[in-house]
């Protein structure tokens, strides 16, 4: 009869094993446009022109930038933090998955007891002091009838995938930050080189005005104006040196080394501005790691509802124990001393003051929160792509006009110098033309940097070169 009851319980448990109280998961839906509004002449991505997955920064064709990005991927401390969080989530998932298996325990117990000698049921001739030694193993298995463990595993897998996507997002953010800092550094180098050329010209102008003043052709005011222009240019050069040093410190931190031990030799800015394939808006939600992470957290919250709902039902555990028990040391492990027990255990919380209901409501609210956050992140992704497409388009038009302005400013400076040598105008006209030419030339340099940074931001907005589940398990070296 007992065996029959046990068989019925086991069959019932097997039939209930597939039960789950988690809602059927539906990924959040967001309205997706057919094309980007600011796409214009930008070409959609095709399998032949997708961004290089092994290093999108290689599109700029700058070997120094390539080397810096490699160093960043190895030693950036922020990436190391994200990688540690990823590994932590992986370990937590392993811990949760362990609940799918039975636990096996070994127990050894030795006691010495003395019975109450006046006990009526004891024989007066029986020894009232005795020893009992027990050794045995116990096996407990949670049948998981209501899907609590299964949903916990599913939630853990979603959490791990979200951390995987977070790691990809952090890497992309750090890579883009390094590229933009590098472009600003090279802008400073170009400005310093331009200023040095202008300073050389200003020094020659000081000599020229001094000679003309000595010959009675020019006034002392011309000499003073030329010297003032030279001093002003030298002050600007020092400002550029200071600004470059700060940017160099930022790059040192990004590649994981102290600024004192990091130096980049001056060089020109990258001359190549790549054309970035935008892809379709529908693929953006698949490419962006932050969007993917947000979607996985929606799925995680959905599974956690199942975990919370299972708490309303009893935990059913199947227990099996066996061993030997004896009041004599030898012989011990013999058949007459064998003991065993098998059977299910049911534990149910009858009253908790509404705690379980509150936890379930909190998980449903978490699902709604994560769903709303997903939409915020997805909409922001579309916004960032549109912003940078528009920025690149208008910066391109601005660059064309700025090039015309620079050509005109250079022509004006040549005319002013010629008129000054001929004695037609004072040196004030030369100073004005020289200042305009320098400001326009620097504006061209800044505009080029803005275009490079906007291109980088577009790559970042499109999801960069990340691949889901492509995680380097080697922790970055953050020792410096």
C-alpha positions as CSV (number, residue, x, y, z in Angstrom):
1,X,0.0,0.0,0.0
2,X,2.8,2.4,0.9
3,X,4.6,1.6,-2.3
4,X,1.5,2.3,-4.3
5,X,1.1,5.8,-2.6
6,X,4.7,6.5,-3.3
7,X,4.3,5.5,-7.0
8,X,1.2,7.8,-7.4
9,X,3.1,10.7,-5.9
10,X,6.1,10.2,-8.2
11,X,3.9,9.9,-11.3
12,X,2.0,13.1,-10.3
13,X,5.3,14.9,-9.8
14,X,6.5,13.9,-13.3
15,X,3.2,15.1,-14.9
16,X,3.6,18.5,-13.1
17,X,7.2,18.9,-14.0
18,X,6.4,21.1,-17.0
19,X,4.3,23.5,-15.0
20,X,5.4,27.2,-15.0
21,X,3.7,30.3,-13.8
22,X,5.8,32.8,-15.8
23,X,3.7,34.7,-18.4
24,X,4.3,33.8,-22.0
25,X,7.1,36.2,-23.1
26,X,6.5,38.7,-25.8
27,X,9.4,41.0,-26.7
28,X,8.5,44.7,-26.4
29,X,7.3,46.2,-29.7
30,X,8.3,49.7,-30.9
31,X,7.4,51.5,-34.0
32,X,10.2,51.3,-36.5
33,X,10.5,53.6,-39.5
34,X,11.2,52.1,-42.9
35,X,14.2,54.5,-43.5
36,X,16.2,57.1,-41.6
37,X,14.8,60.6,-42.1
38,X,18.3,62.1,-42.4
39,X,19.7,59.2,-44.4
40,X,19.7,61.2,-47.7
41,X,22.5,59.9,-49.9
42,X,23.8,57.4,-47.3
43,X,23.8,53.9,-48.6
44,X,22.1,51.1,-46.7
45,X,24.5,48.4,-45.5
46,X,24.8,45.2,-47.5
47,X,26.8,42.0,-46.6
48,X,29.7,43.4,-48.6
49,X,30.1,46.8,-46.9
50,X,29.2,46.1,-43.3
51,X,31.4,47.7,-40.6
52,X,34.6,45.8,-39.9
53,X,33.8,43.5,-37.0
54,X,37.4,43.2,-36.0
55,X,38.0,46.9,-35.4
56,X,35.7,49.6,-36.8
57,X,38.4,52.2,-36.1
58,X,40.5,50.7,-38.9
59,X,38.1,52.5,-41.3
60,X,40.1,55.7,-40.5
61,X,43.4,54.1,-41.8
62,X,45.5,55.5,-39.0
63,X,48.1,53.0,-37.6
64,X,48.6,55.0,-34.4
65,X,44.9,54.9,-33.6
66,X,44.9,51.1,-34.4
67,X,47.7,50.6,-31.8
68,X,45.9,52.7,-29.2
69,X,42.7,50.8,-29.6
70,X,44.5,47.5,-29.2
71,X,46.0,48.8,-26.0
72,X,42.6,50.0,-24.8
73,X,41.0,46.6,-25.4
74,X,43.7,44.9,-23.3
75,X,44.1,47.3,-20.4
76,X,41.2,49.8,-20.1
77,X,40.0,49.6,-16.4
78,X,36.4,50.4,-17.2
79,X,36.2,47.5,-19.6
80,X,37.8,45.4,-16.8
81,X,34.9,46.4,-14.5
82,X,32.3,45.4,-17.1
83,X,34.1,42.1,-17.7
84,X,34.1,41.3,-14.0
85,X,30.4,42.0,-13.8
86,X,29.9,39.6,-16.7
87,X,31.9,36.9,-15.0
88,X,30.0,37.5,-11.8
89,X,26.7,37.0,-13.7
90,X,28.1,33.8,-15.2
91,X,29.0,32.5,-11.7
92,X,25.6,33.4,-10.4
93,X,23.9,31.5,-13.2
94,X,26.1,28.4,-12.4
95,X,24.9,28.7,-8.8
96,X,21.2,28.8,-9.9
97,X,21.6,25.9,-12.3
98,X,23.0,23.8,-9.5
99,X,19.5,23.7,-8.0
100,X,18.3,21.5,-10.9
101,X,20.4,18.6,-9.4
102,X,19.9,16.6,-6.2
103,X,22.1,17.3,-3.2
104,X,24.0,14.4,-1.6
105,X,25.2,14.7,2.0
106,X,27.3,12.5,4.2
107,X,26.7,12.3,7.9
108,X,28.6,10.7,10.8
109,X,27.2,10.9,14.3
110,X,28.4,9.4,17.6
111,X,26.5,9.9,20.8
112,X,26.7,8.5,24.4
113,X,23.5,8.6,26.4
114,X,22.3,7.7,29.8
115,X,18.6,6.7,30.3
116,X,16.6,7.6,33.4
117,X,16.9,4.6,35.6
118,X,13.5,5.1,37.3
119,X,11.7,4.8,34.0
120,X,8.9,2.2,34.5
121,X,9.2,0.8,31.1
122,X,12.9,0.0,31.5
123,X,14.2,-3.3,32.9
124,X,16.1,-2.7,36.1
125,X,18.8,-5.1,35.0
126,X,19.3,-3.2,31.7
127,X,22.4,-0.9,31.4
128,X,21.2,2.7,31.5
129,X,24.2,4.2,29.8
130,X,24.9,3.3,26.2
131,X,26.5,4.6,22.9
132,X,25.0,5.0,19.4
133,X,27.1,5.5,16.3
134,X,25.5,6.3,12.9
135,X,27.0,6.8,9.5
136,X,24.9,7.5,6.4
137,X,24.2,9.4,3.2
138,X,21.2,11.5,2.4
139,X,19.9,12.6,-1.0
140,X,17.4,15.5,-1.5
141,X,15.9,16.5,-4.8
142,X,13.6,19.4,-5.4
143,X,11.0,18.2,-7.9
144,X,10.3,21.8,-9.1
145,X,6.7,21.1,-9.7
146,X,5.8,24.7,-10.3
147,X,8.8,25.8,-12.4
148,X,10.5,27.9,-9.7
149,X,14.0,26.6,-10.5
150,X,13.4,26.5,-14.3
151,X,12.3,30.1,-14.3
152,X,15.2,31.1,-12.0
153,X,17.6,29.5,-14.5
154,X,15.9,31.3,-17.4
155,X,16.1,34.6,-15.5
156,X,19.8,34.0,-14.8
157,X,20.5,33.2,-18.5
158,X,18.8,36.5,-19.5
159,X,20.8,38.4,-16.9
160,X,24.0,36.9,-18.2
161,X,23.1,37.8,-21.8
162,X,22.3,41.3,-20.6
163,X,25.7,41.6,-19.0
164,X,27.3,40.2,-22.1
165,X,25.6,43.0,-24.1
166,X,26.6,45.6,-21.4
167,X,30.2,44.5,-21.8
168,X,30.0,45.1,-25.6
169,X,28.4,48.5,-25.0
170,X,31.1,49.5,-22.6
171,X,33.8,48.4,-25.0
172,X,32.2,50.3,-27.8
173,X,31.8,53.5,-25.6
174,X,35.5,53.3,-24.5
175,X,36.7,52.7,-28.1
176,X,34.7,55.7,-29.4
177,X,35.9,57.9,-26.6
178,X,39.5,57.0,-27.4
179,X,39.0,57.7,-31.1
180,X,37.4,61.1,-30.4
181,X,40.1,62.1,-28.0
182,X,42.7,61.0,-30.5
183,X,41.1,63.2,-33.2
184,X,41.1,66.2,-30.9
185,X,44.8,65.6,-30.1
186,X,45.6,65.5,-33.8
187,X,43.6,68.7,-34.2
188,X,45.9,70.4,-31.6
189,X,48.9,69.1,-33.5
190,X,47.6,70.6,-36.8
191,X,46.8,73.9,-35.0
192,X,50.2,74.0,-33.5
193,X,51.9,73.4,-36.9
194,X,49.7,76.1,-38.4
195,X,50.5,78.5,-35.7
196,X,54.3,77.8,-36.0
197,X,54.1,78.7,-39.7
198,X,52.1,81.9,-38.9
199,X,54.6,82.8,-36.1
200,X,57.5,82.4,-38.6
201,X,55.7,84.8,-40.9
202,X,55.0,87.2,-38.1
203,X,58.6,87.2,-37.1
204,X,59.6,88.1,-40.7
205,X,56.9,90.8,-40.6
206,X,58.5,92.3,-37.4
207,X,61.8,92.4,-39.1
208,X,60.3,94.0,-42.2
209,X,58.5,96.7,-40.3
210,X,61.6,97.5,-38.3
211,X,63.6,97.9,-41.5
212,X,61.0,100.0,-43.0
213,X,60.8,102.1,-39.9
214,X,64.5,102.5,-39.8
215,X,64.4,103.7,-43.5
216,X,61.6,106.2,-42.7
217,X,59.1,104.4,-44.8
218,X,56.9,103.0,-41.9
219,X,55.8,104.4,-38.6
220,X,56.6,103.1,-35.2
221,X,53.0,102.1,-34.9
222,X,53.5,99.5,-37.7
223,X,56.4,98.0,-35.7
224,X,54.3,97.9,-32.5
225,X,51.4,96.3,-34.4
226,X,53.6,93.6,-35.9
227,X,55.2,92.9,-32.5
228,X,51.8,92.7,-30.8
229,X,50.6,90.2,-33.5
230,X,53.7,88.1,-32.9
231,X,53.2,88.0,-29.1
232,X,49.6,87.1,-29.5
233,X,50.4,84.2,-31.7
234,X,53.0,82.9,-29.3
235,X,50.4,83.1,-26.5
236,X,48.0,81.1,-28.6
237,X,50.6,78.5,-29.2
238,X,51.1,78.0,-25.4
239,X,47.4,77.6,-25.0
240,X,47.4,74.8,-27.6
241,X,50.3,73.1,-25.9
242,X,48.3,73.1,-22.6
243,X,45.2,71.8,-24.2
244,X,47.1,69.0,-26.0
245,X,48.6,67.9,-22.7
246,X,45.1,67.5,-21.1
247,X,43.9,65.4,-24.1
248,X,47.0,63.3,-23.9
249,X,46.2,62.6,-20.2
250,X,42.7,61.5,-21.2
251,X,44.1,59.0,-23.7
252,X,46.6,57.7,-21.2
253,X,43.8,56.9,-18.7
254,X,41.7,55.2,-21.5
255,X,44.6,52.9,-22.4
256,X,45.2,52.1,-18.7
257,X,48.5,53.8,-17.9
258,X,49.5,56.8,-15.8
259,X,49.7,60.0,-17.7
260,X,53.3,60.5,-16.5
261,X,54.4,57.4,-18.5
262,X,52.5,58.1,-21.7
263,X,53.5,60.3,-24.6
264,X,52.3,60.6,-28.2
265,X,54.5,62.3,-30.7
266,X,52.9,65.1,-32.8
267,X,51.4,64.1,-36.1
268,X,48.8,65.1,-38.6
269,X,45.1,64.3,-38.3
270,X,43.7,61.3,-40.2
271,X,43.1,62.4,-43.8
272,X,40.5,59.8,-44.5
273,X,36.9,60.3,-43.7
274,X,35.1,56.9,-44.3
275,X,31.6,56.5,-45.7
276,X,29.6,54.6,-43.1
277,X,26.9,52.2,-44.2
278,X,23.8,53.0,-42.1
279,X,21.7,49.8,-42.5
280,X,18.0,49.9,-42.1
281,X,16.2,51.1,-38.9
282,X,14.9,47.6,-38.3
283,X,18.4,46.2,-38.0
284,X,19.5,48.9,-35.6
285,X,17.7,47.3,-32.7
286,X,19.6,44.1,-33.4
287,X,23.0,45.8,-33.7
288,X,23.0,48.0,-30.7
289,X,24.3,46.2,-27.6
290,X,22.5,48.6,-25.2
291,X,19.2,47.9,-26.9
292,X,19.9,44.1,-26.8
293,X,20.7,44.3,-23.1
294,X,17.5,46.2,-22.3
295,X,15.4,43.6,-24.2
296,X,17.1,40.7,-22.2
297,X,16.2,42.5,-18.9
298,X,12.6,42.6,-20.0
299,X,12.8,38.8,-20.5
300,X,14.5,38.4,-17.1
301,X,11.7,40.3,-15.3
302,X,9.2,38.1,-17.1
303,X,10.8,34.9,-15.8
304,X,11.1,36.4,-12.3
305,X,7.3,36.7,-12.2
306,X,7.2,32.9,-12.5
307,X,9.7,32.5,-9.7
308,X,7.6,34.8,-7.4
309,X,4.3,33.1,-8.4
310,X,5.7,29.6,-7.5
311,X,6.1,30.7,-3.9
312,X,2.3,30.4,-3.5
313,X,2.5,26.6,-3.9
314,X,4.2,24.0,-1.7
315,X,7.8,23.0,-2.2
316,X,7.9,19.2,-2.8
317,X,11.2,17.5,-2.1
318,X,12.0,13.8,-2.6
319,X,14.3,12.5,0.1
320,X,16.4,9.4,0.3
321,X,18.6,8.4,3.2
322,X,20.5,5.2,4.1
323,X,23.3,4.1,6.4
324,X,24.3,2.0,9.4
325,X,23.5,2.5,13.1
326,X,25.0,0.4,16.0
327,X,25.6,0.6,19.7
328,X,28.8,-1.3,19.3
329,X,32.0,-0.2,17.6
330,X,32.6,-3.5,15.8
331,X,31.0,-5.0,13.8
332,X,29.3,-2.0,12.5
333,X,28.5,-2.0,8.7
334,X,26.5,-5.2,8.6
335,X,23.1,-5.9,7.3
336,X,21.3,-6.0,10.6
337,X,22.6,-2.5,11.3
338,X,21.4,-1.0,8.0
339,X,18.8,1.8,8.1
340,X,17.1,3.6,5.3
341,X,14.2,6.0,4.5
342,X,12.6,7.3,1.4
343,X,9.7,9.6,0.8
344,X,8.5,13.1,-0.3
345,X,8.4,16.1,1.8
346,X,5.9,18.9,1.3
347,X,6.4,22.4,2.8
348,X,4.0,25.2,2.3
349,X,3.9,28.7,3.8
350,X,0.4,29.2,5.0
351,X,0.7,32.8,6.2
352,X,3.3,35.5,5.5
353,X,1.4,38.8,6.0
354,X,1.1,39.4,2.2
355,X,4.8,39.1,1.5
356,X,4.5,36.7,-1.5
357,X,1.8,38.8,-3.1
358,X,3.9,42.0,-2.7
359,X,6.9,40.3,-4.2
360,X,4.8,39.1,-7.2
361,X,3.4,42.6,-7.7
362,X,6.9,44.1,-7.5
363,X,8.1,41.7,-10.3
364,X,5.2,42.7,-12.5
365,X,6.0,46.3,-11.9
366,X,9.7,45.5,-12.8
367,X,8.5,44.0,-16.0
368,X,6.6,47.1,-16.9
369,X,9.6,49.3,-15.9
370,X,12.0,47.3,-18.0
371,X,9.6,47.4,-20.9
372,X,9.4,51.1,-20.7
373,X,13.2,51.5,-20.4
374,X,13.6,49.3,-23.5
375,X,11.5,51.8,-25.5
376,X,13.4,54.7,-24.1
377,X,16.8,53.2,-25.1
378,X,15.5,52.1,-28.5
379,X,14.0,55.6,-29.3
380,X,17.3,57.2,-28.1
381,X,19.2,54.9,-30.5
382,X,17.1,56.1,-33.5
383,X,17.6,59.7,-32.3
384,X,21.4,59.3,-32.1
385,X,21.6,57.9,-35.6
386,X,19.4,60.7,-37.1
387,X,21.4,63.3,-35.2
388,X,24.7,62.2,-36.5
389,X,23.5,61.6,-40.0
390,X,22.2,65.2,-40.0
391,X,25.4,66.5,-38.4
392,X,27.6,64.8,-41.0
393,X,25.5,66.1,-43.8
394,X,25.5,69.7,-42.6
395,X,29.2,69.6,-41.6
396,X,30.0,68.4,-45.2
397,X,28.2,71.4,-46.6
398,X,29.9,73.7,-44.0
399,X,33.3,72.3,-44.9
400,X,32.8,73.1,-48.6
401,X,32.0,76.7,-47.7
402,X,34.8,77.0,-45.2
403,X,37.3,75.9,-47.9
404,X,36.1,78.7,-50.1
405,X,36.5,81.1,-47.2
406,X,40.0,80.0,-46.5
407,X,41.0,80.4,-50.2
408,X,39.6,83.9,-50.1
409,X,41.3,84.8,-46.8
410,X,44.7,83.7,-48.2
411,X,44.2,85.8,-51.3
412,X,43.3,88.8,-49.1
413,X,46.4,88.3,-47.0
414,X,48.6,88.2,-50.2
415,X,47.0,91.4,-51.4
416,X,47.4,93.1,-48.0
417,X,51.1,92.3,-47.9
418,X,51.6,93.5,-51.4
419,X,49.8,96.8,-50.7
420,X,51.8,97.2,-47.5
421,X,55.1,96.7,-49.3
422,X,54.0,99.3,-51.9
423,X,53.3,101.7,-49.1
424,X,49.6,101.9,-50.0
425,X,48.2,100.8,-46.6
426,X,49.4,100.6,-43.0
427,X,50.3,97.4,-41.3
428,X,46.9,97.3,-39.6
429,X,45.4,96.0,-42.8
430,X,48.0,93.2,-42.9
431,X,47.3,92.3,-39.2
432,X,43.6,92.2,-39.9
433,X,44.1,90.0,-43.0
434,X,46.5,87.7,-41.2
435,X,44.1,87.3,-38.2
436,X,41.3,86.4,-40.6
437,X,43.4,83.9,-42.5
438,X,44.6,82.2,-39.3
439,X,41.1,82.0,-37.8
440,X,39.6,80.6,-41.0
441,X,42.4,78.0,-41.3
442,X,41.9,76.9,-37.7
443,X,38.1,76.8,-38.3
444,X,38.9,74.4,-41.2
445,X,40.9,72.2,-38.8
446,X,38.2,72.2,-36.1
447,X,35.6,71.4,-38.7
448,X,37.6,68.4,-39.9
449,X,37.8,67.1,-36.4
450,X,34.1,67.6,-35.9
451,X,33.4,65.6,-39.0
452,X,35.7,62.8,-37.8
453,X,34.1,62.8,-34.3
454,X,30.6,62.8,-35.9
455,X,31.6,59.9,-38.0
456,X,32.8,58.1,-34.9
457,X,29.5,58.9,-33.1
458,X,27.5,57.6,-36.1
459,X,29.5,54.3,-35.9
460,X,28.8,54.1,-32.2
461,X,25.1,54.9,-32.7
462,X,24.8,52.1,-35.3
463,X,26.3,49.6,-32.8
464,X,29.9,49.7,-33.8
465,X,31.6,46.3,-34.5
466,X,30.1,44.3,-31.7
467,X,29.0,40.7,-32.1
468,X,26.6,39.0,-29.6
469,X,28.3,36.3,-27.5
470,X,31.7,37.3,-28.8
471,X,33.3,37.8,-25.4
472,X,37.0,37.7,-24.7
473,X,37.3,35.8,-21.4
474,X,40.8,37.1,-20.8
475,X,40.6,39.9,-18.2
476,X,42.3,43.1,-19.2
477,X,45.7,43.8,-17.5
478,X,44.9,46.8,-15.2
479,X,48.2,46.7,-13.3
480,X,49.6,49.4,-15.6
